[in-house]
Protein backbone atom coordinates (compact mmCIF):
# COMPACT_ATOMS: atom_id res chain seq x y z
CA UNK A 1 0.00 0.00 0.00
CA UNK A 2 1.29 3.47 -0.94
CA UNK A 3 2.09 5.79 1.97
CA UNK A 4 1.09 9.43 1.49
CA UNK A 5 -0.48 12.39 3.27
CA UNK A 6 -3.22 14.62 1.90
CA UNK A 7 -1.20 17.54 3.27
CA UNK A 8 1.69 16.82 0.87
CA UNK A 9 1.96 19.14 -2.17
CA UNK A 10 1.70 16.06 -4.38
CA UNK A 11 2.32 15.70 -8.10
CA UNK A 12 1.51 18.88 -10.01
CA UNK A 13 -1.19 18.79 -12.66
CA UNK A 14 1.33 20.10 -15.19
CA UNK A 15 3.21 16.81 -14.76
CA UNK A 16 0.07 14.87 -15.62
CA UNK A 17 -0.70 17.13 -18.57
CA UNK A 18 2.70 16.24 -19.98
CA UNK A 19 2.15 12.54 -19.26
CA UNK A 20 -1.12 12.51 -21.20
CA UNK A 21 0.23 14.60 -24.09
CA UNK A 22 0.81 12.51 -27.18
CA UNK A 23 -1.02 9.51 -25.82
CA UNK A 24 -4.19 8.25 -27.43
CA UNK A 25 -5.97 6.07 -24.86
CA UNK A 26 -9.16 4.23 -25.78
CA UNK A 27 -12.46 6.00 -25.29
CA UNK A 28 -15.01 4.91 -22.71
CA UNK A 29 -18.36 3.68 -24.06
CA UNK A 30 -21.27 4.90 -21.89
CA UNK A 31 -24.20 3.84 -24.07
CA UNK A 32 -25.96 1.84 -21.32
CA UNK A 33 -29.36 1.64 -19.68
CA UNK A 34 -28.06 1.81 -16.11
CA UNK A 35 -24.85 3.36 -14.77
CA UNK A 36 -23.89 2.31 -11.24
CA UNK A 37 -21.23 4.35 -9.45
CA UNK A 38 -19.75 2.84 -6.30
CA UNK A 39 -17.86 5.23 -3.99
CA UNK A 40 -15.83 4.38 -0.92
CA UNK A 41 -16.49 7.84 0.59
CA UNK A 42 -18.76 10.79 -0.17
CA UNK A 43 -16.92 12.90 -2.81
CA UNK A 44 -15.21 9.97 -4.58
CA UNK A 45 -18.14 9.80 -6.99
CA UNK A 46 -17.92 13.52 -7.76
CA UNK A 47 -14.15 13.65 -8.11
CA UNK A 48 -13.86 10.60 -10.33
CA UNK A 49 -17.12 10.34 -12.24
CA UNK A 50 -19.14 13.58 -12.19
CA UNK A 51 -18.64 13.92 -15.94
CA UNK A 52 -19.59 10.29 -16.59
CA UNK A 53 -22.76 10.59 -14.50
CA UNK A 54 -23.74 13.83 -16.23
CA UNK A 55 -23.24 12.38 -19.70
CA UNK A 56 -25.13 9.18 -18.84
CA UNK A 57 -28.05 11.06 -17.29
CA UNK A 58 -28.18 13.39 -20.28
CA UNK A 59 -28.53 10.36 -22.55
CA UNK A 60 -31.47 9.08 -20.51
CA UNK A 61 -29.69 6.35 -18.57
CA UNK A 62 -30.62 5.51 -15.02
CA UNK A 63 -27.79 6.51 -12.66
CA UNK A 64 -27.41 4.97 -9.20
CA UNK A 65 -24.69 5.95 -6.73
CA UNK A 66 -23.80 3.64 -3.83
CA UNK A 67 -21.66 5.35 -1.16
CA UNK A 68 -20.14 2.69 1.09
CA UNK A 69 -18.95 4.78 4.07
CA UNK A 70 -19.99 8.18 5.38
CA UNK A 71 -16.40 9.42 5.36
CA UNK A 72 -16.60 10.32 9.04
CA UNK A 73 -12.89 9.60 9.48
CA UNK A 74 -11.61 12.34 7.17
CA UNK A 75 -10.66 14.63 10.09
CA UNK A 76 -9.77 12.31 12.99
CA UNK A 77 -8.21 15.13 15.05
CA UNK A 78 -10.92 17.73 14.44
CA UNK A 79 -11.73 19.86 17.51
CA UNK A 80 -14.87 21.25 15.87
CA UNK A 81 -16.77 18.20 14.57
CA UNK A 82 -17.35 14.72 15.95
CA UNK A 83 -17.22 11.73 13.57
CA UNK A 84 -21.02 11.43 13.79
CA UNK A 85 -21.47 15.11 12.90
CA UNK A 86 -18.95 14.87 10.08
CA UNK A 87 -20.59 11.76 8.64
CA UNK A 88 -24.00 13.43 8.59
CA UNK A 89 -22.50 16.52 6.99
CA UNK A 90 -20.79 14.52 4.27
CA UNK A 91 -24.03 12.71 3.43
CA UNK A 92 -25.76 16.06 2.91
CA UNK A 93 -22.85 17.30 0.80
CA UNK A 94 -22.99 14.24 -1.46
CA UNK A 95 -26.72 14.69 -2.00
CA UNK A 96 -26.24 18.39 -2.82
CA UNK A 97 -23.39 17.63 -5.23
CA UNK A 98 -25.36 15.01 -7.16
CA UNK A 99 -28.38 17.31 -7.36
CA UNK A 100 -26.09 19.81 -9.11
CA UNK A 101 -25.29 17.19 -11.76
CA UNK A 102 -28.73 15.66 -12.39
CA UNK A 103 -31.82 15.53 -10.16
CA UNK A 104 -32.58 12.01 -11.41
CA UNK A 105 -29.48 10.42 -9.84
CA UNK A 106 -30.40 7.86 -7.17
CA UNK A 107 -28.22 7.99 -4.04
CA UNK A 108 -27.82 5.18 -1.53
CA UNK A 109 -25.65 4.99 1.59
CA UNK A 110 -24.41 1.82 3.27
CA UNK A 111 -23.03 3.47 6.41
CA UNK A 112 -20.10 1.09 6.78
CA UNK A 113 -17.43 2.52 9.14
CA UNK A 114 -14.85 4.72 7.41
CA UNK A 115 -11.62 2.72 7.23
CA UNK A 116 -13.45 -0.54 7.99
CA UNK A 117 -14.55 -1.74 4.56
CA UNK A 118 -12.36 -4.85 4.67
CA UNK A 119 -14.53 -6.31 7.42
CA UNK A 120 -17.75 -5.68 5.51
CA UNK A 121 -17.10 -7.12 2.06
CA UNK A 122 -20.23 -9.27 2.18
CA UNK A 123 -22.45 -6.26 2.90
CA UNK A 124 -20.95 -4.32 0.01
CA UNK A 125 -21.33 -7.30 -2.30
CA UNK A 126 -24.96 -7.90 -1.32
CA UNK A 127 -25.90 -4.24 -1.79
CA UNK A 128 -24.29 -4.11 -5.22
CA UNK A 129 -25.95 -7.36 -6.34
CA UNK A 130 -29.35 -5.93 -5.38
CA UNK A 131 -28.72 -2.80 -7.43
CA UNK A 132 -27.61 -4.57 -10.61
CA UNK A 133 -30.18 -7.39 -10.47
CA UNK A 134 -32.41 -7.18 -13.54
CA UNK A 135 -30.91 -3.82 -14.46
CA UNK A 136 -30.77 -4.42 -18.22
CA UNK A 137 -27.68 -3.04 -19.95
CA UNK A 138 -25.60 -2.12 -16.92
CA UNK A 139 -22.16 -0.55 -16.42
CA UNK A 140 -20.42 -0.24 -13.03
CA UNK A 141 -17.53 1.98 -11.93
CA UNK A 142 -15.72 1.96 -8.58
CA UNK A 143 -12.49 3.31 -7.06
CA UNK A 144 -9.26 1.92 -8.50
CA UNK A 145 -7.75 -0.91 -6.48
CA UNK A 146 -4.27 0.57 -6.95
CA UNK A 147 -5.20 4.00 -5.57
CA UNK A 148 -3.13 3.66 -2.40
CA UNK A 149 -6.12 3.84 -0.05
CA UNK A 150 -7.37 0.70 1.74
CA UNK A 151 -11.08 1.52 1.39
CA UNK A 152 -10.63 2.26 -2.32
CA UNK A 153 -8.86 -1.06 -2.82
CA UNK A 154 -11.51 -3.10 -1.00
CA UNK A 155 -14.47 -1.42 -2.70
CA UNK A 156 -12.81 -1.79 -6.11
CA UNK A 157 -12.06 -5.46 -5.49
CA UNK A 158 -15.58 -6.31 -4.32
CA UNK A 159 -17.11 -4.45 -7.25
CA UNK A 160 -14.93 -6.29 -9.76
CA UNK A 161 -15.84 -9.64 -8.17
CA UNK A 162 -19.58 -8.99 -8.38
CA UNK A 163 -19.34 -7.73 -11.95
CA UNK A 164 -17.24 -10.72 -13.05
CA UNK A 165 -19.73 -13.08 -11.41
CA UNK A 166 -22.64 -11.49 -13.30
CA UNK A 167 -20.80 -10.72 -16.54
CA UNK A 168 -21.27 -6.96 -16.15
CA UNK A 169 -18.66 -4.55 -17.55
CA UNK A 170 -16.74 -2.74 -14.83
CA UNK A 171 -14.17 0.06 -14.69
CA UNK A 172 -12.15 1.64 -11.86
CA UNK A 173 -11.52 5.37 -11.41
CA UNK A 174 -8.33 6.69 -9.76
CA UNK A 175 -8.49 9.44 -7.14
CA UNK A 176 -5.33 9.56 -5.03
CA UNK A 177 -3.07 8.27 -7.82
CA UNK A 178 -2.97 11.80 -9.20
CA UNK A 179 -1.67 13.05 -5.84
CA UNK A 180 1.09 10.56 -5.03
CA UNK A 181 1.84 8.95 -8.39
CA UNK A 182 3.90 9.54 -11.51
CA UNK A 183 3.50 8.40 -15.09
CA UNK A 184 5.30 5.15 -14.20
CA UNK A 185 2.48 4.25 -11.81
CA UNK A 186 -0.25 4.42 -14.45
CA UNK A 187 -1.41 1.17 -16.14
CA UNK A 188 -1.51 2.91 -19.52
CA UNK A 189 -2.49 -0.22 -21.47
CA UNK A 190 -5.70 -0.47 -19.41
CA UNK A 191 -6.57 3.24 -19.44
CA UNK A 192 -9.79 4.54 -21.03
CA UNK A 193 -10.90 8.17 -21.06
CA UNK A 194 -14.22 9.97 -21.32
CA UNK A 195 -14.00 13.40 -22.95
CA UNK A 196 -16.31 15.97 -21.33
CA UNK A 197 -17.31 19.34 -22.74
CA UNK A 198 -16.91 22.74 -21.07
CA UNK A 199 -20.45 22.77 -19.69
CA UNK A 200 -19.91 19.39 -18.05
CA UNK A 201 -16.56 20.45 -16.60
CA UNK A 202 -18.27 23.51 -15.13
CA UNK A 203 -21.04 21.36 -13.64
CA UNK A 204 -18.39 19.15 -12.09
CA UNK A 205 -16.69 22.18 -10.52
CA UNK A 206 -19.99 23.33 -8.99
CA UNK A 207 -20.68 19.86 -7.66
CA UNK A 208 -17.22 19.56 -6.12
CA UNK A 209 -17.68 22.87 -4.29
CA UNK A 210 -20.67 21.30 -2.53
CA UNK A 211 -18.23 19.03 -0.67
CA UNK A 212 -17.21 21.99 1.49
CA UNK A 213 -15.88 19.83 4.34
CA UNK A 214 -13.26 18.48 1.91
CA UNK A 215 -12.35 21.45 -0.30
CA UNK A 216 -12.26 24.02 2.53
CA UNK A 217 -10.83 23.84 6.09
CA UNK A 218 -13.41 22.95 8.73
CA UNK A 219 -11.93 25.77 10.83
CA UNK A 220 -8.62 27.50 11.45
CA UNK A 221 -7.77 25.06 14.24
CA UNK A 222 -5.14 22.33 13.86
CA UNK A 223 -6.83 19.10 12.80
CA UNK A 224 -9.36 20.92 10.62
CA UNK A 225 -7.06 21.43 7.63
CA UNK A 226 -8.41 21.14 4.10
CA UNK A 227 -8.50 17.57 2.78
CA UNK A 228 -8.37 18.41 -0.93
CA UNK A 229 -6.08 21.39 -1.43
CA UNK A 230 -6.13 23.38 -4.67
CA UNK A 231 -3.31 21.34 -6.19
CA UNK A 232 -5.29 18.14 -5.61
CA UNK A 233 -8.50 19.68 -6.94
CA UNK A 234 -6.74 20.69 -10.15
CA UNK A 235 -6.49 17.01 -11.16
CA UNK A 236 -10.28 16.88 -11.48
CA UNK A 237 -10.62 20.03 -13.56
CA UNK A 238 -9.57 18.24 -16.77
CA UNK A 239 -11.69 18.04 -19.92
CA UNK A 240 -11.71 14.27 -19.52
CA UNK A 241 -12.10 11.59 -16.86
CA UNK A 242 -9.87 8.56 -16.55
CA UNK A 243 -10.88 4.94 -15.96
CA UNK A 244 -8.92 1.72 -15.57
CA UNK A 245 -10.10 -1.47 -17.25
CA UNK A 246 -9.69 -4.42 -14.84
CA UNK A 247 -7.82 -7.43 -16.09
CA UNK A 248 -10.51 -9.46 -17.80
CA UNK A 249 -12.18 -12.39 -16.08
CA UNK A 250 -14.06 -15.09 -17.90
CA UNK A 251 -17.71 -14.25 -18.46
CA UNK A 252 -20.11 -16.16 -16.19
CA UNK A 253 -23.25 -18.08 -17.04
CA UNK A 254 -25.41 -15.19 -15.81
CA UNK A 255 -23.99 -12.93 -18.54
CA UNK A 256 -25.31 -15.22 -21.26
CA UNK A 257 -28.65 -15.96 -19.59
CA UNK A 258 -29.26 -12.22 -19.20
CA UNK A 259 -28.07 -11.54 -22.74
CA UNK A 260 -30.56 -13.95 -24.29
CA UNK A 261 -33.33 -12.75 -22.01
CA UNK A 262 -32.80 -9.19 -23.21
CA UNK A 263 -32.14 -9.89 -26.89
CA UNK A 264 -34.33 -12.80 -27.92
CA UNK A 265 -33.74 -16.07 -29.73
CA UNK A 266 -31.22 -14.86 -32.31
CA UNK A 267 -29.21 -12.08 -30.64
CA UNK A 268 -26.20 -12.34 -32.96
CA UNK A 269 -28.19 -12.70 -36.16
CA UNK A 270 -26.88 -16.18 -36.95
CA UNK A 271 -30.02 -16.88 -38.96
CA UNK A 272 -30.54 -13.50 -40.62
CA UNK A 273 -27.19 -11.86 -41.35
CA UNK A 274 -25.30 -12.52 -44.56
CA UNK A 275 -22.09 -11.93 -42.61
CA UNK A 276 -22.83 -14.96 -40.42
CA UNK A 277 -23.99 -17.16 -43.30
CA UNK A 278 -20.87 -16.34 -45.34
CA UNK A 279 -18.58 -16.94 -42.36
CA UNK A 280 -20.13 -20.35 -41.75
CA UNK A 281 -19.64 -21.27 -45.40
CA UNK A 282 -15.96 -20.28 -45.22
CA UNK A 283 -15.52 -22.28 -42.00
CA UNK A 284 -17.12 -25.41 -43.41
CA UNK A 285 -15.14 -25.10 -46.65
CA UNK A 286 -11.93 -24.83 -44.59
CA UNK A 287 -12.31 -28.23 -42.94
CA UNK A 288 -9.53 -30.46 -44.28
CA UNK A 289 -11.76 -33.56 -44.50
CA UNK A 290 -15.07 -34.15 -46.20
CA UNK A 291 -16.32 -36.12 -43.21
CA UNK A 292 -15.50 -36.64 -39.51
CA UNK A 293 -16.54 -39.38 -37.15
CA UNK A 294 -16.95 -37.27 -33.99
CA UNK A 295 -17.00 -33.50 -33.42
CA UNK A 296 -16.89 -31.44 -30.22
CA UNK A 297 -18.39 -27.96 -30.59
CA UNK A 298 -17.39 -25.63 -27.76
CA UNK A 299 -20.02 -22.93 -27.27
CA UNK A 300 -22.76 -24.03 -29.66
CA UNK A 301 -25.18 -21.18 -28.82
CA UNK A 302 -28.48 -21.70 -30.65
CA UNK A 303 -27.20 -24.58 -32.77
CA UNK A 304 -27.04 -22.93 -36.18
CA UNK A 305 -23.48 -24.11 -36.87
CA UNK A 306 -24.24 -27.39 -35.07
CA UNK A 307 -26.85 -28.16 -37.71
CA UNK A 308 -24.30 -27.76 -40.50
CA UNK A 309 -21.68 -29.79 -38.62
CA UNK A 310 -24.15 -32.64 -38.29
CA UNK A 311 -24.19 -32.89 -42.10
CA UNK A 312 -20.44 -33.52 -42.07
CA UNK A 313 -20.00 -35.60 -38.91
CA UNK A 314 -21.29 -38.96 -37.71
CA UNK A 315 -21.64 -37.60 -34.18
CA UNK A 316 -21.61 -34.09 -32.71
CA UNK A 317 -21.36 -33.18 -29.03
CA UNK A 318 -22.38 -29.51 -28.71
CA UNK A 319 -21.64 -27.69 -25.44
CA UNK A 320 -22.88 -24.37 -24.06
CA UNK A 321 -22.70 -22.66 -20.67
CA UNK A 322 -26.31 -21.44 -20.49
CA UNK A 323 -29.75 -23.02 -20.67
CA UNK A 324 -31.36 -20.29 -22.79
CA UNK A 325 -29.41 -20.92 -26.03
CA UNK A 326 -29.50 -24.70 -25.49
CA UNK A 327 -33.30 -24.63 -25.39
CA UNK A 328 -33.30 -22.88 -28.78
CA UNK A 329 -30.77 -25.40 -30.11
CA UNK A 330 -32.98 -28.29 -28.95
CA UNK A 331 -35.97 -26.84 -30.79
CA UNK A 332 -33.85 -26.46 -33.91
CA UNK A 333 -32.24 -29.89 -33.88
CA UNK A 334 -35.07 -31.90 -32.35
CA UNK A 335 -34.15 -35.55 -32.07
CA UNK A 336 -31.61 -35.46 -34.87
CA UNK A 337 -29.58 -38.63 -34.80
CA UNK A 338 -25.95 -38.29 -33.78
CA UNK A 339 -26.34 -34.85 -32.11
CA UNK A 340 -26.02 -34.46 -28.34
CA UNK A 341 -26.38 -31.17 -26.44
CA UNK A 342 -24.87 -30.62 -22.99
CA UNK A 343 -24.60 -27.73 -20.56
CA UNK A 344 -21.08 -27.34 -19.15
CA UNK A 345 -19.19 -24.34 -17.75
CA UNK A 346 -16.09 -24.57 -19.94
CA UNK A 347 -13.17 -24.86 -19.45
CA UNK A 348 -13.52 -25.78 -15.76
CA UNK A 349 -15.99 -28.48 -16.72
CA UNK A 350 -15.00 -30.60 -19.71
CA UNK A 351 -16.58 -33.53 -21.57
CA UNK A 352 -15.02 -36.98 -21.55
CA UNK A 353 -13.64 -38.63 -24.66
CA UNK A 354 -11.61 -37.66 -27.71
CA UNK A 355 -12.72 -36.27 -31.06
CA UNK A 356 -11.36 -35.96 -34.57
CA UNK A 357 -12.82 -32.44 -34.90
CA UNK A 358 -12.96 -29.69 -32.27
CA UNK A 359 -14.79 -26.45 -33.10
CA UNK A 360 -13.96 -23.22 -31.24
CA UNK A 361 -16.10 -20.59 -32.96
CA UNK A 362 -16.68 -17.16 -31.36
CA UNK A 363 -16.00 -18.46 -27.85
CA UNK A 364 -12.36 -17.98 -26.86
CA UNK A 365 -12.63 -14.26 -26.10
CA UNK A 366 -15.16 -14.98 -23.34
CA UNK A 367 -12.34 -16.52 -21.29
CA UNK A 368 -9.60 -14.71 -19.42
CA UNK A 369 -5.98 -15.57 -20.19
CA UNK A 370 -5.77 -18.32 -17.56
CA UNK A 371 -8.97 -20.03 -18.70
CA UNK A 372 -7.94 -19.74 -22.35
CA UNK A 373 -4.64 -21.46 -21.55
CA UNK A 374 -6.56 -24.22 -19.77
CA UNK A 375 -8.97 -24.57 -22.69
CA UNK A 376 -6.20 -24.87 -25.29
CA UNK A 377 -4.50 -27.58 -23.23
CA UNK A 378 -7.77 -29.50 -22.89
CA UNK A 379 -8.57 -29.09 -26.58
CA UNK A 380 -5.19 -30.54 -27.48
CA UNK A 381 -5.79 -33.53 -25.19
CA UNK A 382 -9.29 -34.00 -26.62
CA UNK A 383 -8.05 -34.29 -30.22
CA UNK A 384 -7.58 -37.73 -31.73
CA UNK A 385 -4.29 -38.45 -33.44
CA UNK A 386 -4.89 -36.90 -36.83
CA UNK A 387 -7.72 -34.75 -35.49
CA UNK A 388 -8.33 -31.10 -36.35
CA UNK A 389 -9.20 -27.92 -34.47
CA UNK A 390 -11.02 -25.13 -36.30
CA UNK A 391 -11.08 -21.74 -34.56
CA UNK A 392 -12.85 -18.60 -35.78
CA UNK A 393 -13.30 -15.27 -33.99
CA UNK A 394 -14.55 -11.69 -34.47
CA UNK A 395 -11.63 -9.24 -34.52
CA UNK A 396 -13.26 -6.00 -33.41
CA UNK A 397 -13.10 -5.06 -29.70
CA UNK A 398 -16.11 -5.71 -27.44
CA UNK A 399 -16.08 -3.91 -24.09
CA UNK A 400 -17.53 -6.78 -22.06
CA UNK A 401 -15.16 -9.45 -23.35
CA UNK A 402 -11.95 -10.11 -21.38
CA UNK A 403 -9.95 -10.74 -24.58
CA UNK A 404 -10.09 -10.03 -28.30
CA UNK A 405 -10.31 -12.50 -31.14
CA UNK A 406 -6.73 -11.66 -32.07
CA UNK A 407 -5.67 -12.47 -28.47
CA UNK A 408 -7.27 -15.90 -28.80
CA UNK A 409 -5.50 -16.72 -32.04
CA UNK A 410 -2.17 -15.40 -30.76
CA UNK A 411 -2.49 -17.89 -27.88
CA UNK A 412 -3.27 -20.71 -30.31
CA UNK A 413 -0.24 -19.88 -32.43
CA UNK A 414 1.97 -19.87 -29.33
CA UNK A 415 0.68 -23.20 -28.03
CA UNK A 416 2.95 -26.21 -28.18
CA UNK A 417 1.83 -29.32 -29.98
CA UNK A 418 -0.30 -27.67 -32.68
CA UNK A 419 0.49 -27.26 -36.39
CA UNK A 420 -1.44 -24.69 -38.39
CA UNK A 421 -2.91 -25.97 -41.66
CA UNK A 422 -5.27 -23.12 -42.67
CA UNK A 423 -5.21 -19.35 -42.15
CA UNK A 424 -8.03 -17.09 -43.37
CA UNK A 425 -7.80 -13.52 -42.11
CA UNK A 426 -10.10 -10.60 -42.86
CA UNK A 427 -10.67 -7.23 -41.25
CA UNK A 428 -13.67 -8.63 -39.37
CA UNK A 429 -12.67 -12.17 -38.41
CA UNK A 430 -9.79 -14.63 -38.36
CA UNK A 431 -10.14 -18.37 -39.01
CA UNK A 432 -7.48 -21.03 -38.49
CA UNK A 433 -7.36 -24.81 -38.67
CA UNK A 434 -4.81 -26.75 -36.61
CA UNK A 435 -3.71 -30.34 -36.37
CA UNK A 436 -1.44 -31.94 -33.82
CA UNK A 437 2.32 -31.80 -34.35
CA UNK A 438 3.17 -33.38 -37.69
CA UNK A 439 -0.24 -32.76 -39.25
CA UNK A 440 -0.15 -32.59 -43.05
CA UNK A 441 -1.95 -30.50 -45.62
CA UNK A 442 -4.99 -31.69 -47.55
CA UNK A 443 -2.88 -32.32 -50.65
CA UNK A 444 -0.37 -34.35 -48.63
CA UNK A 445 -3.12 -36.30 -46.85
CA UNK A 446 -4.78 -37.22 -50.16
CA UNK A 447 -1.54 -38.16 -51.93
CA UNK A 448 -1.33 -35.22 -54.32
CA UNK A 449 2.07 -34.29 -52.95
CA UNK A 450 4.69 -36.30 -51.10
N, C-alpha and C positions, 0 to 999 in steps of 0.2 A: 504494500500500500504506500502511495506517495505521501510524504510528509510536507505540509505547507501551512501557512497561516493566511487568513483573509486580510490581515494587516500588511502583508508584504506588498511591495509595489507591483510585483508580478511581471509577466511578459507584456510588453507594449503592443498595442494593436497594430502599430506600424510594422512590427516584426511579422505578425500574421498576414498583413496585407501583402508583404513581400513573399511569404510562403505560398499564398494562394495565386499570386501572379504567374501567369504562364501555364497554370494547370487547367485541365479541362475535365473535372470530375463529372460523373454521371448525374443526370437530373433525377429528382424524386418524383414518382408518379403518385398523385393524390386523387385520382378519379375513383373514389370509393363511396359506398353508401353510408359507412359509419367509421368515423375516426375516433379512436380511443387514445387518450393521452394519460399516461401514468406518471405521476410526480412523486418523488420521495418527500419533498417539502413544499409548502406553499411558496411560490415564485419560480420553482423549477420550470413549471409548465409555461410561464410567461417568458422567461429568459430563453428557453430552448425552442419553443414551438408556437409562440404567439402568431407568427406569420403563417405557419402551417394551419393552425386552427382558423384563422381569418379566411384564408383561401378556401379551405374545405367548407366552412359555413356559407361562404359566398356562393359556392357551387351547389348548395342545397343539401350537403351531407349532414347527417346527424353527428354531433361532436359531444363526446362524454369525457370528462376529466375526473380521474381518480387520484386524490391526494392522500398518500399513505400515512404521513405523520402531520402533526400540526405545527412542526418547526419550533416548538417551545424551547428548544435548547440552543437557539441561535445566540443568545446573550446570557451565558451561564453565570456571569458575575455582575449582572445588572442590579444596581441599587434602586431602580425606579419601577421595575416591572417583575412580577413573579412569573414563573413558567406557565402557570394557568392563565394569567392575564395576557401573556405574550402569545400563547397558543390561540386564545379567542380572538386577539387582534389580528393575527396572521390569517385566520379563517376569513374574517371580514375583508381583509385586503385582497385575498385571492378572489373572493366573490366580486368585489368591485372591479378588479383588473379584468376578469373575464367578461363582465358586463360591458366594459369599454370595447372589447373585441367583437362580441356578438351576443345579443340577449338570449339566443337560442341554446347556448352552450350549457350542458347539464354538468353540475358539479357535485361530486360525492367525496366525503371524507371518511377515512377509516379510523383515525384517532389512535394509531399505533404510536407508542412512545418514540420520540425523537432520539435517534441513536440506537434504537432497539429493534430494528427491522429484522435482524438475523434470527431472532427468537420467535418471529411471527410470520414465517414464510407461508405456512398453510393458510392463514387468514388472508394474506395478500392474494395467493393463488385462487382461493375460493371466490373472493370478491371479483377478480378479473374474469374468471370463468362465467360468473353470473352475468357480467356486462356483455361479453361477446357471444353468449349463447343465442343462437337464432338471429344473429345480427345482420345476416346477408353479407354483402361484400364489405369486409371489415379490414382495417389497417390499424396497427397498434404501435405507439412509440413510447419509449421509457428512457430514463437516464442511462448513459453509457456505463458499462461495467468497469471500464478502465479509467474512470473519472478521478480516482484518487480519494473518493469519499465512500465510507463503508455502506451507508444507506443507499447511495446511488448504485453501488455494485450489487447489493442484495436485490433491490427492486428491479434492476435491469436483468439479473439472472432469472428471477422468478417469472418475469414477463416473457422472456425468451423461451422458458420451459413450457409455459402455458400455450404460447403461440405455436411452438413446434408440435406439441401434442395435438392441437386442433388444426394444424396446417394453415395458420393465419400469418400473413406477412407481418414482419416486425422490424423496427429500426430503433437504434439508440441515439440519443442526442447528448453531446458533451456540454458540460457547464464549466467545471473547474479546470478542465484541460487547458482552456485559454489563459488561465491565470498562472499555472505552474509549469506548463509544458513548452516544448519547442517543436519545430517541424519534424524532428526525428521521433517524436512521440505520437505522431498522427498515423493511423492505419490508412494511408492514402488509397490503397487498392480497394478498400471497402467504403470509401467516402461517397456520399451522394448529397447534392445540394438542391435546395428549393429557392429559386429567385423570387424576390418579393419587390413589389413596386413601391414608389415613394409614399403613397397613401397608406400602404400596409406598414411600412417602417414607422411612419408617424403614429399610427394606431398602436403599434408595439411600444413606442416610447411612452405614450400616455398611459398604457396599461402598466408598464413597469413603474411609473411614478406612483401608482396606487399602492405599491408595496413599500410604504413609507418607512416601516420599521427596519427595512433592509437597505434602502438607498439613502437614508438620512440617519444621523445619530439619534438614539432614543433620548439622550440628554447630553449635557456637557460633562457629565461625571465619568470617571474611569469605569470601564465595563459596559458602557453604553455606546461604544464607538460604532461607526457605520460598518455594516457587513459587506456591502458592495460599493467600494469606492469608485470614483469616476473612471479610473483606469480599467477597472473590471467591467463597469457598465458599457464602456466603449466597444467591448467585444460583441455586444448584442445590438449594436446600432448599424450592423452591416446590411447591405441590400440582398442578403441571402441567409438562409439557415442551413446548418450542417447536420447530417445524420450519418450514422455508422451502420452498415449492413452486417448483422451477425453472421458468423460462419454458418453456412447452411446446414440444416439438419434434414434428414429424410422426412418427406411428407407422410403424415399419419393417415390411417383409414378415414378418420372424420373429415379430412380435407376432401376426399373423393365422394363420400356420402353427401356432404353438404353441396359439393359442386354439381352433382347430378340432380339433387333436389331443387337447386335454383335454376338449372339450365335445361332440364328436360332429358328426353331419351337419346338425343343425338347432339350433345353439346359441342363436339369438335367438327361436326359436319361430315362425318365419315361416309354417310349415305348420299349427301347432296352436293358436296364440293368436288369440282373437277380436279382441284389440286390433290385431294385425297385419293380419288380414283386413279389418277395418273401415277401417283407415288406407289400405290399398291401394285399397279401393272409393272412398274420398273422393278420393284422388289421381287415379285414372282418371277420375272424374266431373268433376274440375277442369280437365281438358285442354280447351282452347278449341276444338279441332277433333275431328271424329269420326274422322278418319283422317290419318296422316302418311306421307310417303314414306320417310323415313330417320330413325332414332332412334339417339342415342348414350347409353348408360347407363353412368354413371361409378360403379364399385363395385357390380357386379351380385350379389356374394355367390353364393348357391346357385341363383340363377336363378328364384326364385319370381315376382318382379315382371317379370322378363324375359319369362316365359311369357305374362303378361297383355298386356305391351306388343306382343308379336308378333301378338296379335289385332287390334291397332289400327294397326300399321305395316307397310309393305311390306318394310322391312329394318330390322334391329336389330343394332347393334354393341355388345356388352356387354363391359365391361372390369373386371378385378379385379387386385389386386396379388399374390395368392397362388394357388398351384396347388390347394390343398386345396378351397376352395369352387368353383373352376372345374371340378374333376373331378365334383363333385356336380351342378353346372349342366349339364355335358355329359350325364350320365346322365338328367337330367330332360328336357332338350330334344332329345336324340338328334340326328337329322339334319334337324331341322325347317327347312324352306325359309325363307330370308331371315334366319336368325339366325346371327351369327358371334360367337364368344367369343375374347377375346385377353387375355393376361397382360401388363400394363404397370404400371410404378411411377409412377402419377400423382402430381403434375402434371409431374414432371421429364420423364417420357416421355409422349408424347401422340399419338393417332392422326391420320392424315392425313384430309383431306376436310372437308366441311361437312354440316350436318344441319338438318332443320327441327324436330327435337325433341331437347333435351338433358335428361337426367334425373340429378339430383343428390339421391339419397335416402339419408339416414343415412350420409353420407360426409364432409361438410365438416369436422366436428369432429375428424377424425383428422389434419388438417393443422395445422401452426402458422400463425401470422399471415402469414408471408412466403409459404408455399406456398399458402395460401388466396387471397392476392392474385394470385399467378401463375395459379392455377386459374380464377379468375373472368375474368381477362383472356383466357385461352385458350378458355374457354367462349364468351365474347362473340365471339371471332374464328371459332369453329366453328359459329356459328348462321347459317343462311341468312337472307337478307332475308325478313322475315315469319315467321321461326322462333320457337320458344318454349323457354323453360327452366322446368322444374318442379323445385322444391327443397322437401324435406321433412325435418325433423330433430326428434329427441327433445329435450325441453327440460330434463330433470332432469340434474344434474351427474353425471359419471362420472370417478372419480379418474384413470384412466389417460389420458383424452383431453386433448390440449393445449388444446382450446377447447370451448365449449358450443354447443348448437344455436342459442341466441339470438345468440351471437357470430357464427356463420356468416350468419344472416339480417340482422344489422346490417351486415355487410360487403357483402352483396348490395344492400341498400337504399342504401348509400353509393356504390356503384359507378356510374361514368359510363356512359352509353350503354344503360341498361336502363330499361324502363318496366314498373311492376308492374300486372298485370291481375287477379290473384286473391290474396286473403289469407284464409286459414283458420287461426285461432289457438285452441288449447285449452290447458288446463293441462299436458298431456303432450307435445304436439307442435305445431309451426308449419309450415304449408304455404303456399308462394307460387308464383305463375306469373308469369314475366316475358317480355316481348318486347323487341326492340330499340327504340331511341328512335322514337317515333311509332306504336308498336303500338296497335291499337284493340281495343275490347271485342268479345265475341262478337256482341252485338246490332248493333254498328256494322259488323263484318265481314260479317254476313249480311243487312244492309240493313234491319234493323228500326228503326234510328235513323240519323239523318244523321251 
